[in-house]
Amino acid sequence: MARVSSLLAASFAVGVALSSIAAPARAADYTESGPGYDDTCGRAHVLNRIVNRFSYQVHHVPGLPQVAIQDFSDVRLSRYEPSRDPELAAVARHYCRATAHLSDGDQRPVWYLVEEGQGFVGVGNNVEFCVAGFDRWHVYNGNCRTLY
């Protein structure tokens, strides 16, 4: 009987392990690039942070149209800079690009940067973004160039 229960426990463990290997659910239309692609750009919490901060931006910066991001498509990693020296706490950076579908029917390119471990008090990721035509004060240089 002990042998049967240990066999059942082992098969359960294998099932759990196989279910965790399954492809992760991705937010938006993420374009895979290469055999070891990184889904950081398409993670729901990253895209949701962009949506929420964009909403804040259009409501608090004078002269911007009152629109919202409804969806993203063509989400992809454009460049990756790995952490070079863990002892110096270097930051890994994911440079991403996507197309934002706005509530007025317009589609705009959006560039964003995800910095690992740079969230509030070092917990989570920092996300910087720029939607083409919405950087009124040129924070990210002309046409969002600093986030390419």
NUMARFI-519304 format. One record per atom (N, C-alpha, C): x, y, z; chain; residue number from 1; atom name. Coordinates in steps of 0.1 Angstrom, whole numbers, plus 5000, padded with zeros to 4 digits. Layout:
N
atom x X	y Y	z Z	chaine A	num NUM	atome CA;
...
//
This chain:
148
atom x 5008	y 4988	z 5000	chaine A	num 1	atome N;
atom x 5000	y 5000	z 5000	chaine A	num 1	atome CA;
atom x 5009	y 5013	z 5000	chaine A	num 1	atome C;
atom x 5020	y 5012	z 5008	chaine A	num 2	atome N;
atom x 5029	y 5024	z 5008	chaine A	num 2	atome CA;
atom x 5035	y 5026	z 4995	chaine A	num 2	atome C;
atom x 5037	y 5015	z 4987	chaine A	num 3	atome N;
atom x 5043	y 5017	z 4974	chaine A	num 3	atome CA;
atom x 5033	y 5024	z 4965	chaine A	num 3	atome C;
atom x 5021	y 5020	z 4965	chaine A	num 4	atome N;
atom x 5010	y 5026	z 4957	chaine A	num 4	atome CA;
atom x 5009	y 5041	z 4960	chaine A	num 4	atome C;
atom x 5009	y 5044	z 4973	chaine A	num 5	atome N;
atom x 5007	y 5059	z 4977	chaine A	num 5	atome CA;
atom x 5019	y 5067	z 4972	chaine A	num 5	atome C;
atom x 5031	y 5061	z 4973	chaine A	num 6	atome N;
atom x 5043	y 5069	z 4969	chaine A	num 6	atome CA;
atom x 5043	y 5070	z 4954	chaine A	num 6	atome C;
atom x 5038	y 5060	z 4946	chaine A	num 7	atome N;
atom x 5037	y 5061	z 4932	chaine A	num 7	atome CA;
atom x 5027	y 5072	z 4928	chaine A	num 7	atome C;
atom x 5015	y 5072	z 4935	chaine A	num 8	atome N;
atom x 5006	y 5083	z 4933	chaine A	num 8	atome CA;
atom x 5011	y 5097	z 4936	chaine A	num 8	atome C;
atom x 5018	y 5098	z 4946	chaine A	num 9	atome N;
atom x 5025	y 5111	z 4950	chaine A	num 9	atome CA;
atom x 5035	y 5115	z 4940	chaine A	num 9	atome C;
atom x 5043	y 5106	z 4934	chaine A	num 10	atome N;
atom x 5053	y 5109	z 4924	chaine A	num 10	atome CA;
atom x 5046	y 5113	z 4911	chaine A	num 10	atome C;
atom x 5035	y 5106	z 4907	chaine A	num 11	atome N;
atom x 5028	y 5110	z 4895	chaine A	num 11	atome CA;
atom x 5021	y 5124	z 4896	chaine A	num 11	atome C;
atom x 5016	y 5127	z 4908	chaine A	num 12	atome N;
atom x 5010	y 5140	z 4911	chaine A	num 12	atome CA;
atom x 5021	y 5151	z 4910	chaine A	num 12	atome C;
atom x 5033	y 5148	z 4915	chaine A	num 13	atome N;
atom x 5044	y 5158	z 4914	chaine A	num 13	atome CA;
atom x 5048	y 5160	z 4900	chaine A	num 13	atome C;
atom x 5049	y 5150	z 4892	chaine A	num 14	atome N;
atom x 5052	y 5151	z 4878	chaine A	num 14	atome CA;
atom x 5041	y 5159	z 4871	chaine A	num 14	atome C;
atom x 5029	y 5157	z 4874	chaine A	num 15	atome N;
atom x 5018	y 5165	z 4867	chaine A	num 15	atome CA;
atom x 5019	y 5179	z 4871	chaine A	num 15	atome C;
atom x 5022	y 5182	z 4883	chaine A	num 16	atome N;
atom x 5023	y 5196	z 4888	chaine A	num 16	atome CA;
atom x 5035	y 5203	z 4880	chaine A	num 16	atome C;
atom x 5046	y 5196	z 4879	chaine A	num 17	atome N;
atom x 5058	y 5201	z 4873	chaine A	num 17	atome CA;
atom x 5055	y 5204	z 4858	chaine A	num 17	atome C;
atom x 5048	y 5194	z 4851	chaine A	num 18	atome N;
atom x 5045	y 5196	z 4837	chaine A	num 18	atome CA;
atom x 5035	y 5208	z 4835	chaine A	num 18	atome C;
atom x 5026	y 5210	z 4844	chaine A	num 19	atome N;
atom x 5016	y 5221	z 4842	chaine A	num 19	atome CA;
atom x 5023	y 5234	z 4844	chaine A	num 19	atome C;
atom x 5034	y 5235	z 4852	chaine A	num 20	atome N;
atom x 5041	y 5248	z 4853	chaine A	num 20	atome CA;
atom x 5050	y 5251	z 4841	chaine A	num 20	atome C;
atom x 5053	y 5241	z 4833	chaine A	num 21	atome N;
atom x 5061	y 5243	z 4821	chaine A	num 21	atome CA;
atom x 5053	y 5248	z 4810	chaine A	num 21	atome C;
atom x 5040	y 5246	z 4810	chaine A	num 22	atome N;
atom x 5031	y 5251	z 4799	chaine A	num 22	atome CA;
atom x 5033	y 5265	z 4796	chaine A	num 22	atome C;
atom x 5031	y 5269	z 4784	chaine A	num 23	atome N;
atom x 5033	y 5283	z 4780	chaine A	num 23	atome CA;
atom x 5025	y 5293	z 4789	chaine A	num 23	atome C;
atom x 5031	y 5303	z 4793	chaine A	num 24	atome N;
atom x 5024	y 5313	z 4802	chaine A	num 24	atome CA;
atom x 5014	y 5321	z 4794	chaine A	num 24	atome C;
atom x 5004	y 5325	z 4801	chaine A	num 25	atome N;
atom x 4993	y 5333	z 4795	chaine A	num 25	atome CA;
atom x 4999	y 5347	z 4793	chaine A	num 25	atome C;
atom x 4998	y 5352	z 4781	chaine A	num 26	atome N;
atom x 5003	y 5365	z 4778	chaine A	num 26	atome CA;
atom x 4993	y 5376	z 4776	chaine A	num 26	atome C;
atom x 4995	y 5388	z 4780	chaine A	num 27	atome N;
atom x 4986	y 5399	z 4778	chaine A	num 27	atome CA;
atom x 4990	y 5404	z 4764	chaine A	num 27	atome C;
atom x 4981	y 5409	z 4757	chaine A	num 28	atome N;
atom x 4983	y 5415	z 4744	chaine A	num 28	atome CA;
atom x 4988	y 5405	z 4733	chaine A	num 28	atome C;
atom x 4991	y 5410	z 4722	chaine A	num 29	atome N;
atom x 4996	y 5402	z 4711	chaine A	num 29	atome CA;
atom x 5011	y 5402	z 4711	chaine A	num 29	atome C;
atom x 5017	y 5393	z 4718	chaine A	num 30	atome N;
atom x 5032	y 5393	z 4720	chaine A	num 30	atome CA;
atom x 5039	y 5385	z 4708	chaine A	num 30	atome C;
atom x 5049	y 5391	z 4702	chaine A	num 31	atome N;
atom x 5056	y 5385	z 4692	chaine A	num 31	atome CA;
atom x 5069	y 5378	z 4697	chaine A	num 31	atome C;
atom x 5069	y 5365	z 4696	chaine A	num 32	atome N;
atom x 5081	y 5358	z 4701	chaine A	num 32	atome CA;
atom x 5093	y 5360	z 4692	chaine A	num 32	atome C;
atom x 5104	y 5362	z 4698	chaine A	num 33	atome N;
atom x 5116	y 5364	z 4690	chaine A	num 33	atome CA;
atom x 5128	y 5355	z 4695	chaine A	num 33	atome C;
atom x 5130	y 5344	z 4688	chaine A	num 34	atome N;
atom x 5141	y 5336	z 4691	chaine A	num 34	atome CA;
atom x 5137	y 5324	z 4700	chaine A	num 34	atome C;
atom x 5146	y 5315	z 4702	chaine A	num 35	atome N;
atom x 5143	y 5303	z 4710	chaine A	num 35	atome CA;
atom x 5142	y 5305	z 4725	chaine A	num 35	atome C;
atom x 5149	y 5315	z 4730	chaine A	num 36	atome N;
atom x 5148	y 5317	z 4745	chaine A	num 36	atome CA;
atom x 5141	y 5331	z 4747	chaine A	num 36	atome C;
atom x 5130	y 5333	z 4741	chaine A	num 37	atome N;
atom x 5124	y 5346	z 4741	chaine A	num 37	atome CA;
atom x 5120	y 5350	z 4756	chaine A	num 37	atome C;
atom x 5119	y 5363	z 4758	chaine A	num 38	atome N;
atom x 5116	y 5368	z 4772	chaine A	num 38	atome CA;
atom x 5102	y 5375	z 4771	chaine A	num 38	atome C;
atom x 5093	y 5371	z 4779	chaine A	num 39	atome N;
atom x 5079	y 5376	z 4778	chaine A	num 39	atome CA;
atom x 5077	y 5389	z 4787	chaine A	num 39	atome C;
atom x 5088	y 5395	z 4792	chaine A	num 40	atome N;
atom x 5087	y 5406	z 4801	chaine A	num 40	atome CA;
atom x 5078	y 5417	z 4795	chaine A	num 40	atome C;
atom x 5080	y 5420	z 4782	chaine A	num 41	atome N;
atom x 5073	y 5431	z 4775	chaine A	num 41	atome CA;
atom x 5058	y 5429	z 4775	chaine A	num 41	atome C;
atom x 5054	y 5416	z 4774	chaine A	num 42	atome N;
atom x 5039	y 5413	z 4773	chaine A	num 42	atome CA;
atom x 5032	y 5410	z 4786	chaine A	num 42	atome C;
atom x 5039	y 5411	z 4797	chaine A	num 43	atome N;
atom x 5033	y 5407	z 4810	chaine A	num 43	atome CA;
atom x 5022	y 5417	z 4813	chaine A	num 43	atome C;
atom x 5011	y 5412	z 4819	chaine A	num 44	atome N;
atom x 4999	y 5420	z 4822	chaine A	num 44	atome CA;
atom x 5002	y 5431	z 4831	chaine A	num 44	atome C;
atom x 5010	y 5429	z 4842	chaine A	num 45	atome N;
atom x 5013	y 5440	z 4851	chaine A	num 45	atome CA;
atom x 5021	y 5451	z 4845	chaine A	num 45	atome C;
atom x 5029	y 5448	z 4835	chaine A	num 46	atome N;
atom x 5037	y 5459	z 4828	chaine A	num 46	atome CA;
atom x 5027	y 5467	z 4820	chaine A	num 46	atome C;
atom x 5019	y 5460	z 4811	chaine A	num 47	atome N;
atom x 5010	y 5467	z 4803	chaine A	num 47	atome CA;
atom x 4999	y 5475	z 4810	chaine A	num 47	atome C;
atom x 4995	y 5469	z 4822	chaine A	num 48	atome N;
atom x 4985	y 5476	z 4830	chaine A	num 48	atome CA;
atom x 4991	y 5489	z 4836	chaine A	num 48	atome C;
atom x 5004	y 5488	z 4840	chaine A	num 49	atome N;
atom x 5010	y 5500	z 4845	chaine A	num 49	atome CA;
atom x 5011	y 5511	z 4835	chaine A	num 49	atome C;
atom x 5013	y 5508	z 4822	chaine A	num 50	atome N;
atom x 5014	y 5517	z 4811	chaine A	num 50	atome CA;
atom x 5000	y 5523	z 4810	chaine A	num 50	atome C;
atom x 4989	y 5515	z 4809	chaine A	num 51	atome N;
atom x 4976	y 5520	z 4808	chaine A	num 51	atome CA;
atom x 4972	y 5530	z 4819	chaine A	num 51	atome C;
atom x 4975	y 5526	z 4831	chaine A	num 52	atome N;
atom x 4971	y 5535	z 4843	chaine A	num 52	atome CA;
atom x 4979	y 5548	z 4843	chaine A	num 52	atome C;
atom x 4992	y 5547	z 4840	chaine A	num 53	atome N;
atom x 5000	y 5559	z 4840	chaine A	num 53	atome CA;
atom x 4997	y 5568	z 4828	chaine A	num 53	atome C;
atom x 4993	y 5562	z 4817	chaine A	num 54	atome N;
atom x 4989	y 5570	z 4805	chaine A	num 54	atome CA;
atom x 4976	y 5578	z 4808	chaine A	num 54	atome C;
atom x 4967	y 5571	z 4815	chaine A	num 55	atome N;
atom x 4954	y 5577	z 4819	chaine A	num 55	atome CA;
atom x 4957	y 5589	z 4828	chaine A	num 55	atome C;
atom x 4966	y 5588	z 4837	chaine A	num 56	atome N;
atom x 4970	y 5599	z 4846	chaine A	num 56	atome CA;
atom x 4976	y 5610	z 4838	chaine A	num 56	atome C;
atom x 4984	y 5607	z 4829	chaine A	num 57	atome N;
atom x 4991	y 5617	z 4820	chaine A	num 57	atome CA;
atom x 4981	y 5625	z 4812	chaine A	num 57	atome C;
atom x 4972	y 5619	z 4805	chaine A	num 58	atome N;
atom x 4963	y 5626	z 4797	chaine A	num 58	atome CA;
atom x 4953	y 5635	z 4805	chaine A	num 58	atome C;
atom x 4951	y 5631	z 4817	chaine A	num 59	atome N;
atom x 4942	y 5639	z 4826	chaine A	num 59	atome CA;
atom x 4949	y 5651	z 4833	chaine A	num 59	atome C;
atom x 4962	y 5650	z 4834	chaine A	num 60	atome N;
atom x 4970	y 5660	z 4842	chaine A	num 60	atome CA;
atom x 4979	y 5669	z 4834	chaine A	num 60	atome C;
atom x 4982	y 5665	z 4821	chaine A	num 61	atome N;
atom x 4990	y 5674	z 4812	chaine A	num 61	atome CA;
atom x 4981	y 5682	z 4803	chaine A	num 61	atome C;
atom x 4982	y 5695	z 4804	chaine A	num 62	atome N;
atom x 4973	y 5703	z 4796	chaine A	num 62	atome CA;
atom x 4976	y 5701	z 4781	chaine A	num 62	atome C;
atom x 4965	y 5702	z 4773	chaine A	num 63	atome N;
atom x 4966	y 5701	z 4759	chaine A	num 63	atome CA;
atom x 4967	y 5687	z 4753	chaine A	num 63	atome C;
atom x 4966	y 5677	z 4761	chaine A	num 64	atome N;
atom x 4966	y 5663	z 4755	chaine A	num 64	atome CA;
atom x 4952	y 5659	z 4753	chaine A	num 64	atome C;
atom x 4949	y 5651	z 4742	chaine A	num 65	atome N;
atom x 4936	y 5646	z 4740	chaine A	num 65	atome CA;
atom x 4932	y 5637	z 4751	chaine A	num 65	atome C;
atom x 4919	y 5637	z 4754	chaine A	num 66	atome N;
atom x 4914	y 5628	z 4765	chaine A	num 66	atome CA;
atom x 4910	y 5615	z 4759	chaine A	num 66	atome C;
atom x 4920	y 5606	z 4758	chaine A	num 67	atome N;
atom x 4918	y 5593	z 4752	chaine A	num 67	atome CA;
atom x 4924	y 5583	z 4762	chaine A	num 67	atome C;
atom x 4921	y 5570	z 4760	chaine A	num 68	atome N;
atom x 4927	y 5560	z 4768	chaine A	num 68	atome CA;
atom x 4932	y 5549	z 4760	chaine A	num 68	atome C;
atom x 4941	y 5541	z 4765	chaine A	num 69	atome N;
atom x 4946	y 5529	z 4758	chaine A	num 69	atome CA;
atom x 4937	y 5518	z 4761	chaine A	num 69	atome C;
atom x 4931	y 5512	z 4750	chaine A	num 70	atome N;
atom x 4922	y 5501	z 4751	chaine A	num 70	atome CA;
atom x 4929	y 5488	z 4749	chaine A	num 70	atome C;
atom x 4939	y 5487	z 4742	chaine A	num 71	atome N;
atom x 4946	y 5474	z 4739	chaine A	num 71	atome CA;
atom x 4960	y 5477	z 4733	chaine A	num 71	atome C;
atom x 4968	y 5466	z 4733	chaine A	num 72	atome N;
atom x 4981	y 5466	z 4727	chaine A	num 72	atome CA;
atom x 4982	y 5455	z 4716	chaine A	num 72	atome C;
atom x 4990	y 5457	z 4706	chaine A	num 73	atome N;
atom x 4993	y 5447	z 4697	chaine A	num 73	atome CA;
atom x 5007	y 5448	z 4693	chaine A	num 73	atome C;
atom x 5012	y 5438	z 4686	chaine A	num 74	atome N;
atom x 5026	y 5438	z 4681	chaine A	num 74	atome CA;
atom x 5036	y 5441	z 4692	chaine A	num 74	atome C;
atom x 5034	y 5435	z 4704	chaine A	num 75	atome N;
atom x 5043	y 5437	z 4715	chaine A	num 75	atome CA;
atom x 5055	y 5429	z 4713	chaine A	num 75	atome C;
atom x 5067	y 5436	z 4714	chaine A	num 76	atome N;
atom x 5079	y 5428	z 4712	chaine A	num 76	atome CA;
atom x 5091	y 5435	z 4720	chaine A	num 76	atome C;
atom x 5101	y 5427	z 4723	chaine A	num 77	atome N;
atom x 5113	y 5431	z 4729	chaine A	num 77	atome CA;
atom x 5122	y 5436	z 4717	chaine A	num 77	atome C;
atom x 5127	y 5449	z 4719	chaine A	num 78	atome N;
atom x 5135	y 5454	z 4708	chaine A	num 78	atome CA;
atom x 5150	y 5454	z 4712	chaine A	num 78	atome C;
atom x 5153	y 5454	z 4725	chaine A	num 79	atome N;
atom x 5167	y 5453	z 4730	chaine A	num 79	atome CA;
atom x 5167	y 5448	z 4744	chaine A	num 79	atome C;
atom x 5177	y 5441	z 4748	chaine A	num 80	atome N;
atom x 5179	y 5436	z 4762	chaine A	num 80	atome CA;
atom x 5193	y 5439	z 4767	chaine A	num 80	atome C;
atom x 5194	y 5446	z 4778	chaine A	num 81	atome N;
atom x 5207	y 5448	z 4784	chaine A	num 81	atome CA;
atom x 5207	y 5441	z 4797	chaine A	num 81	atome C;
atom x 5215	y 5430	z 4798	chaine A	num 82	atome N;
atom x 5215	y 5422	z 4810	chaine A	num 82	atome CA;
atom x 5223	y 5429	z 4821	chaine A	num 82	atome C;
atom x 5220	y 5425	z 4833	chaine A	num 83	atome N;
atom x 5228	y 5430	z 4845	chaine A	num 83	atome CA;
atom x 5242	y 5425	z 4843	chaine A	num 83	atome C;
atom x 5251	y 5434	z 4843	chaine A	num 84	atome N;
atom x 5265	y 5431	z 4841	chaine A	num 84	atome CA;
atom x 5273	y 5426	z 4853	chaine A	num 84	atome C;
atom x 5271	y 5432	z 4864	chaine A	num 85	atome N;
atom x 5278	y 5428	z 4876	chaine A	num 85	atome CA;
atom x 5269	y 5428	z 4888	chaine A	num 85	atome C;
atom x 5265	y 5416	z 4892	chaine A	num 86	atome N;
atom x 5255	y 5415	z 4903	chaine A	num 86	atome CA;
atom x 5260	y 5421	z 4916	chaine A	num 86	atome C;
atom x 5273	y 5421	z 4918	chaine A	num 87	atome N;
atom x 5279	y 5427	z 4931	chaine A	num 87	atome CA;
atom x 5277	y 5442	z 4931	chaine A	num 87	atome C;
atom x 5276	y 5449	z 4919	chaine A	num 88	atome N;
atom x 5274	y 5463	z 4919	chaine A	num 88	atome CA;
atom x 5259	y 5467	z 4917	chaine A	num 88	atome C;
atom x 5251	y 5456	z 4918	chaine A	num 89	atome N;
atom x 5237	y 5458	z 4917	chaine A	num 89	atome CA;
atom x 5233	y 5465	z 4904	chaine A	num 89	atome C;
atom x 5239	y 5461	z 4893	chaine A	num 90	atome N;
atom x 5236	y 5466	z 4880	chaine A	num 90	atome CA;
atom x 5222	y 5462	z 4876	chaine A	num 90	atome C;
atom x 5215	y 5470	z 4868	chaine A	num 91	atome N;
atom x 5201	y 5467	z 4865	chaine A	num 91	atome CA;
atom x 5199	y 5461	z 4851	chaine A	num 91	atome C;
atom x 5192	y 5451	z 4850	chaine A	num 92	atome N;
atom x 5188	y 5445	z 4837	chaine A	num 92	atome CA;
atom x 5177	y 5453	z 4831	chaine A	num 92	atome C;
atom x 5178	y 5457	z 4819	chaine A	num 93	atome N;
atom x 5168	y 5465	z 4812	chaine A	num 93	atome CA;
atom x 5163	y 5458	z 4800	chaine A	num 93	atome C;
atom x 5149	y 5459	z 4798	chaine A	num 94	atome N;
atom x 5142	y 5453	z 4787	chaine A	num 94	atome CA;
atom x 5136	y 5465	z 4780	chaine A	num 94	atome C;
atom x 5141	y 5468	z 4767	chaine A	num 95	atome N;
atom x 5135	y 5478	z 4759	chaine A	num 95	atome CA;
atom x 5125	y 5472	z 4750	chaine A	num 95	atome C;
atom x 5112	y 5477	z 4750	chaine A	num 96	atome N;
atom x 5101	y 5471	z 4744	chaine A	num 96	atome CA;
atom x 5094	y 5481	z 4734	chaine A	num 96	atome C;
atom x 5087	y 5475	z 4725	chaine A	num 97	atome N;
atom x 5079	y 5483	z 4716	chaine A	num 97	atome CA;
atom x 5065	y 5476	z 4714	chaine A	num 97	atome C;
atom x 5055	y 5484	z 4712	chaine A	num 98	atome N;
atom x 5042	y 5479	z 4709	chaine A	num 98	atome CA;
atom x 5034	y 5489	z 4702	chaine A	num 98	atome C;
atom x 5022	y 5485	z 4698	chaine A	num 99	atome N;
atom x 5012	y 5495	z 4692	chaine A	num 99	atome CA;
atom x 5001	y 5496	z 4702	chaine A	num 99	atome C;
atom x 4998	y 5509	z 4705	chaine A	num 100	atome N;
atom x 4987	y 5511	z 4715	chaine A	num 100	atome CA;
atom x 4974	y 5515	z 4707	chaine A	num 100	atome C;
atom x 4963	y 5508	z 4710	chaine A	num 101	atome N;
atom x 4951	y 5511	z 4703	chaine A	num 101	atome CA;
atom x 4943	y 5521	z 4713	chaine A	num 101	atome C;
atom x 4941	y 5533	z 4708	chaine A	num 102	atome N;
atom x 4934	y 5543	z 4717	chaine A	num 102	atome CA;
atom x 4919	y 5543	z 4715	chaine A	num 102	atome C;
atom x 4913	y 5549	z 4725	chaine A	num 103	atome N;
atom x 4898	y 5549	z 4725	chaine A	num 103	atome CA;
atom x 4892	y 5558	z 4714	chaine A	num 103	atome C;
atom x 4900	y 5566	z 4708	chaine A	num 104	atome N;
atom x 4894	y 5574	z 4696	chaine A	num 104	atome CA;
atom x 4896	y 5567	z 4683	chaine A	num 104	atome C;
atom x 4901	y 5554	z 4683	chaine A	num 105	atome N;
atom x 4903	y 5547	z 4671	chaine A	num 105	atome CA;
atom x 4917	y 5548	z 4665	chaine A	num 105	atome C;
atom x 4925	y 5557	z 4671	chaine A	num 106	atome N;
atom x 4939	y 5559	z 4666	chaine A	num 106	atome CA;
atom x 4948	y 5548	z 4671	chaine A	num 106	atome C;
atom x 4958	y 5545	z 4664	chaine A	num 107	atome N;
atom x 4969	y 5536	z 4668	chaine A	num 107	atome CA;
atom x 4982	y 5543	z 4669	chaine A	num 107	atome C;
atom x 4989	y 5542	z 4680	chaine A	num 108	atome N;
atom x 5002	y 5549	z 4681	chaine A	num 108	atome CA;
atom x 5012	y 5539	z 4686	chaine A	num 108	atome C;
atom x 5025	y 5541	z 4681	chaine A	num 109	atome N;
atom x 5036	y 5533	z 4687	chaine A	num 109	atome CA;
atom x 5039	y 5537	z 4701	chaine A	num 109	atome C;
atom x 5042	y 5528	z 4709	chaine A	num 110	atome N;
atom x 5046	y 5530	z 4723	chaine A	num 110	atome CA;
atom x 5059	y 5523	z 4726	chaine A	num 110	atome C;
atom x 5068	y 5530	z 4731	chaine A	num 111	atome N;
atom x 5081	y 5524	z 4735	chaine A	num 111	atome CA;
atom x 5082	y 5524	z 4750	chaine A	num 111	atome C;
atom x 5087	y 5514	z 4756	chaine A	num 112	atome N;
atom x 5088	y 5513	z 4771	chaine A	num 112	atome CA;
atom x 5100	y 5505	z 4775	chaine A	num 112	atome C;
atom x 5104	y 5508	z 4787	chaine A	num 113	atome N;
atom x 5116	y 5502	z 4793	chaine A	num 113	atome CA;
atom x 5111	y 5496	z 4807	chaine A	num 113	atome C;
atom x 5116	y 5484	z 4809	chaine A	num 114	atome N;
atom x 5113	y 5477	z 4821	chaine A	num 114	atome CA;
atom x 5126	y 5474	z 4828	chaine A	num 114	atome C;
atom x 5128	y 5480	z 4840	chaine A	num 115	atome N;
atom x 5140	y 5478	z 4847	chaine A	num 115	atome CA;
atom x 5138	y 5469	z 4859	chaine A	num 115	atome C;
atom x 5145	y 5458	z 4859	chaine A	num 116	atome N;
atom x 5142	y 5448	z 4869	chaine A	num 116	atome CA;
atom x 5147	y 5452	z 4883	chaine A	num 116	atome C;
atom x 5138	y 5450	z 4893	chaine A	num 117	atome N;
atom x 5142	y 5453	z 4907	chaine A	num 117	atome CA;
atom x 5143	y 5468	z 4910	chaine A	num 117	atome C;
atom x 5137	y 5476	z 4902	chaine A	num 118	atome N;
atom x 5138	y 5491	z 4904	chaine A	num 118	atome CA;
atom x 5124	y 5497	z 4908	chaine A	num 118	atome C;
atom x 5115	y 5488	z 4912	chaine A	num 119	atome N;
atom x 5102	y 5493	z 4917	chaine A	num 119	atome CA;
atom x 5103	y 5500	z 4930	chaine A	num 119	atome C;
atom x 5092	y 5504	z 4936	chaine A	num 120	atome N;
atom x 5092	y 5511	z 4949	chaine A	num 120	atome CA;
atom x 5100	y 5503	z 4959	chaine A	num 120	atome C;
atom x 5109	y 5509	z 4966	chaine A	num 121	atome N;
atom x 5118	y 5503	z 4976	chaine A	num 121	atome CA;
atom x 5125	y 5491	z 4971	chaine A	num 121	atome C;
atom x 5128	y 5491	z 4958	chaine A	num 122	atome N;
atom x 5135	y 5480	z 4952	chaine A	num 122	atome CA;
atom x 5127	y 5467	z 4950	chaine A	num 122	atome C;
atom x 5114	y 5468	z 4951	chaine A	num 123	atome N;
atom x 5105	y 5456	z 4950	chaine A	num 123	atome CA;
atom x 5098	y 5458	z 4936	chaine A	num 123	atome C;
atom x 5099	y 5448	z 4928	chaine A	num 124	atome N;
atom x 5092	y 5448	z 4915	chaine A	num 124	atome CA;
atom x 5100	y 5455	z 4905	chaine A	num 124	atome C;
atom x 5094	y 5458	z 4894	chaine A	num 125	atome N;
atom x 5100	y 5465	z 4882	chaine A	num 125	atome CA;
atom x 5096	y 5479	z 4880	chaine A	num 125	atome C;
atom x 5105	y 5487	z 4875	chaine A	num 126	atome N;
atom x 5101	y 5501	z 4871	chaine A	num 126	atome CA;
atom x 5098	y 5500	z 4857	chaine A	num 126	atome C;
atom x 5087	y 5508	z 4853	chaine A	num 127	atome N;
atom x 5083	y 5508	z 4839	chaine A	num 127	atome CA;
atom x 5083	y 5523	z 4835	chaine A	num 127	atome C;
atom x 5091	y 5526	z 4824	chaine A	num 128	atome N;
atom x 5090	y 5540	z 4818	chaine A	num 128	atome CA;
atom x 5084	y 5538	z 4804	chaine A	num 128	atome C;
atom x 5076	y 5547	z 4800	chaine A	num 129	atome N;
atom x 5070	y 5545	z 4787	chaine A	num 129	atome CA;
atom x 5068	y 5559	z 4780	chaine A	num 129	atome C;
atom x 5066	y 5558	z 4767	chaine A	num 130	atome N;
atom x 5064	y 5570	z 4759	chaine A	num 130	atome CA;
atom x 5055	y 5566	z 4747	chaine A	num 130	atome C;
atom x 5043	y 5573	z 4746	chaine A	num 131	atome N;
atom x 5034	y 5571	z 4735	chaine A	num 131	atome CA;
atom x 5037	y 5582	z 4725	chaine A	num 131	atome C;
atom x 5039	y 5578	z 4712	chaine A	num 132	atome N;
atom x 5042	y 5588	z 4702	chaine A	num 132	atome CA;
atom x 5032	y 5599	z 4701	chaine A	num 132	atome C;
atom x 5036	y 5611	z 4702	chaine A	num 133	atome N;
atom x 5027	y 5623	z 4701	chaine A	num 133	atome CA;
atom x 5022	y 5627	z 4715	chaine A	num 133	atome C;
atom x 5025	y 5620	z 4726	chaine A	num 134	atome N;
atom x 5020	y 5624	z 4739	chaine A	num 134	atome CA;
atom x 5031	y 5628	z 4749	chaine A	num 134	atome C;
atom x 5043	y 5630	z 4744	chaine A	num 135	atome N;
atom x 5054	y 5635	z 4752	chaine A	num 135	atome CA;
atom x 5055	y 5650	z 4750	chaine A	num 135	atome C;
atom x 5046	y 5657	z 4755	chaine A	num 136	atome N;
atom x 5045	y 5671	z 4752	chaine A	num 136	atome CA;
atom x 5057	y 5679	z 4758	chaine A	num 136	atome C;
atom x 5062	y 5675	z 4769	chaine A	num 137	atome N;
atom x 5073	y 5682	z 4775	chaine A	num 137	atome CA;
atom x 5087	y 5676	z 4771	chaine A	num 137	atome C;
atom x 5087	y 5667	z 4761	chaine A	num 138	atome N;
atom x 5100	y 5661	z 4756	chaine A	num 138	atome CA;
atom x 5108	y 5654	z 4767	chaine A	num 138	atome C;
atom x 5102	y 5648	z 4776	chaine A	num 139	atome N;
atom x 5109	y 5641	z 4787	chaine A	num 139	atome CA;
atom x 5117	y 5629	z 4781	chaine A	num 139	atome C;
atom x 5113	y 5623	z 4771	chaine A	num 140	atome N;
atom x 5120	y 5612	z 4764	chaine A	num 140	atome CA;
atom x 5126	y 5616	z 4751	chaine A	num 140	atome C;
atom x 5130	y 5629	z 4750	chaine A	num 141	atome N;
atom x 5136	y 5634	z 4738	chaine A	num 141	atome CA;
atom x 5125	y 5635	z 4727	chaine A	num 141	atome C;
atom x 5129	y 5640	z 4716	chaine A	num 142	atome N;
atom x 5119	y 5641	z 4705	chaine A	num 142	atome CA;
atom x 5115	y 5627	z 4700	chaine A	num 142	atome C;
atom x 5103	y 5624	z 4698	chaine A	num 143	atome N;
atom x 5098	y 5612	z 4693	chaine A	num 143	atome CA;
atom x 5102	y 5600	z 4701	chaine A	num 143	atome C;
atom x 5103	y 5602	z 4714	chaine A	num 144	atome N;
atom x 5105	y 5590	z 4724	chaine A	num 144	atome CA;
atom x 5119	y 5583	z 4722	chaine A	num 144	atome C;
atom x 5128	y 5590	z 4716	chaine A	num 145	atome N;
atom x 5141	y 5584	z 4712	chaine A	num 145	atome CA;
atom x 5149	y 5577	z 4724	chaine A	num 145	atome C;
atom x 5148	y 5582	z 4736	chaine A	num 146	atome N;
atom x 5155	y 5576	z 4747	chaine A	num 146	atome CA;
atom x 5151	y 5562	z 4751	chaine A	num 146	atome C;
atom x 5139	y 5558	z 4746	chaine A	num 147	atome N;
atom x 5134	y 5545	z 4749	chaine A	num 147	atome CA;
atom x 5134	y 5535	z 4738	chaine A	num 147	atome C;
atom x 5141	y 5539	z 4727	chaine A	num 148	atome N;
atom x 5142	y 5529	z 4716	chaine A	num 148	atome CA;
atom x 5150	y 5517	z 4719	chaine A	num 148	atome C;
//
